[in-house]
Amino acid sequence: MKLKSVTESFAKVIHGLKVGHLTDHVIQRSKRMILDTLGVGFLGTSTEVFHKANEYSKIYSSNVSSTVWGRPTLRLPPTYAAFVNGVAIHSMDFDDTWYPATHPSGAVLPVLMALSEALPPSPKFSGLDLLLAFNVGIEVQGRLMNFSKDANDIPKRFHPPSVVGTLGSAAAASKILGLSMTNCQKALAIAVSHAGAPMANAATQTKPLHMGNAARHGIEAVFLAVLGLQGNKQVLDTQTGFGAFYTNYSPKVLPNLDSYTWLLDQQDVAFKSFPAHLATHWVADAAASVRKHIVTDRAMCPIDHIERIVLRIPDVQYVNRPFPDSEHEARHSFQYVACAMLLDGGLTVSSFHKHQINRPQVRELLCKVELEHPQDNLPNFNTLYCEISITLKDGATFTERSDTFYGHWRKPLSQKDLEAKFRANASGMLSCDAVERLIKIVDNLEGLEDCSVLTSLLKGPSPSEMISQSI
């Protein structure tokens, strides 16, 4: 049967992909994404923006409820559990990044965890069901981004998770709820009208809401589609539909199911080793290398011996913040990440706390930073580089360059380091036993018969367990 439209082909793929379509490569990569996303989600529950979103969501009640990760006494309707957990995942900008540029997992995993709890206990929701729906949500995002050359570059106008993530959320929810092809098509149409958030709110507490809204809006689109709400049946085909987000939108019908290939098979994701915008990871890598030239066995050369710091990076305005004044601005500051790495020799979660940002040594170094934008250094996560030059007052200059940092898809984190990151992120909310059990469950997800084993661990310890742990 010849499909009439791109939108119809998406609906057919969402509806028609089966567990048998999953490859070993896709399963392994997506399990790493799931583990990392759970970890940064747990860590994010400690942030101010999470607490604000959580308090807001408490005004909603429902007979059907889902877990807020790490909060054993709090349950919310699945739409708002997905919202709050999505906010937590992106609250520190610590979640995975794909190419073309988006954060793919944070809009999808909270949806599936929330809905799996809200579904009737029979039939059981298995680990393979989770992997399939998760990968459908990731795949839809990737296919949409490949319809535009604009998507290859670091975004300037809108935050991609708020756009492609919303449709990925709707696709994953459609898959796990077993929607018909017709309703999948309706859900996509509704989701497009829920999509979008401007880049002006980058580096503020509002940016994590983009991820939470993508998760929530995808579920809402699916629920409305099931109720029969109509949308444009060719919403992905037209410039006035999904094409409104891109200047050179060129959609194509998806491959047939009998010869389907996954984008995640071809393009891995990046996992971050510290919580900040991905482009700053090149800066940190180059700064760590140049620091070796100005550090003796005894100590770093005094800051006042540094005359000038030059960063040669792409022109990305929202990550150009000479004097960041908050943790969110610091996470989006080439300058701050360079100075913090030069001073401390490493970057951690605490590097972005207010008292660290406002250290006199940091402020002094920030005054010495200059940016240059070489013409060959394009704002593209696949090709960008960072070169840093440090000039001392005695005239000595040291230069280092980073083309690929550890954690980038060309230089992926080892499984050992990925698990270490998860342990560090989740241990503040979960017991050591729960952390290790989660690692083991995700590692063997394709063999898990019932995902309630997984979702029960996401609640965190009960009040009585917390008391016993403290004793």
Steps between C-alpha positions, in 0.01 A plus 500: 500500500639838400484746787331832434714716725808531721273528803330174410839330465595614852175364638561169323852472644389592853217249485684228309849474650536185710749363751646290220609817322736591787868424437760409762677829431184705557415306817847555648512870414150568626564318829794735560274796422235375743748448785659841449161672480378338821816616676482863394128492582571393858771764532266764360251449784737703718468816288295811565321480165390142575353607835307784335360273227420235759309745722303626200403148394359411843183697420395219266338180619383183329383149576788382279845596624868450430825540692705816533852354499661493842180618674336190653210692658410709194299376202356703216283438193723346228508822296637698795729225627653501152520880509675518838740214423579658162583828674730311739684332211585830330529716812882494490549452124665169588295276267608334176540687171450367148588617151329686342479703817246402764475329839311188392436291812354751745175551309438126459609301806282686758198441277556125485571470873186698587273315260634157597376562853166635379431203270290206626719232667409253227647454250841570653722772354835329433852632459481431128175699483684788667798475265275494194288799603809692615672443166187597306501832689871552429464397135219746428714785634795401285295460183343844547837667554636341185237685297685829540860618458423761768479222757867409449613822666483601864155662519446875495121547502332217692605225739479168308368281787195724518430425132626156393484381862129571517438280195738235632302499824173462309647219289629308804168543683311389188714188478474397864124557506452301178327774298365425157677644198221758465537615860879511469451742212260711708741506793781632280277776366395608850859482627621743233266765640645437848859537381749783530699713744732794422874494566466831687429295813827306475715537812196566719284285727239492223716295260446170689126555461550445127583136568221455754249655262615277213431193715166630628375631167575172324282312746225761474508477120452124520216521751324758281553286189338202675202724576470570127642854480576575134813663357655557161566157347801639312653699784852367434475557124444874487696818556212630711502182711821366654688691231416825683796430729759478220596725209599217264266219597509205259303202636521149358290186538660258748642162390280192482476289814643192328828684436498748788829629642533697825681833515641406841675210325687755291545791743583458871434767764735706717503455879621792709756473778395830658166688495526771236423576136665246271713759316676588827639147518745577219609810695551296817703239312728760339535693829602182684774443243637853511488502880780241504736764359434749782485264796817386674530209739441751779222726377344684212672822400333796676195632319654845472776346284238425233471792263246367251278200425374457143228248414458419131153354482185512283278807518224374731354807663299337776814325629698826490458628856807696616384544861235240592293586803316173568556125474291490181703778337825332606389176333460703180829691518807414296691747715403359838568138407847592372586695816362239739701227326818710506457570871381163625621244248155345474126572488230341714142569605623732774707705251176676404387594849464872563793528741730335244388730221558812710850415624734802465754284311233405245388860451859608454564236237173573318623855436790354300296282264452594134303310238594452137280330240709342221309471174560125481362440850130456431230468773452129441542228764652265243774733374570774754829532686645716774846650501623680811807720531636619836749788496699574815635841597854384419383454140480121498200365310359149516236366259295181502211379289213253552325343203318229695444479877454178697128426501436619144352237264840473332663431839225339709506455875594149604226296664701519824507881491133523399405286800728710724316812385167334578618399848616854575175652374253255655666436836363821653143370461533121509664243726816330375301180458234673287767665285669167428168328434405770247831461319447125479135530388578748222798292387265202460195695387425283199449206739275685749152351502327772701608867506327555835824366650674800345238763581477388865869584545453850355289603799798509731503386862186522713510729808555197727783377278658847507489504881654154517774601252587809704521289817 
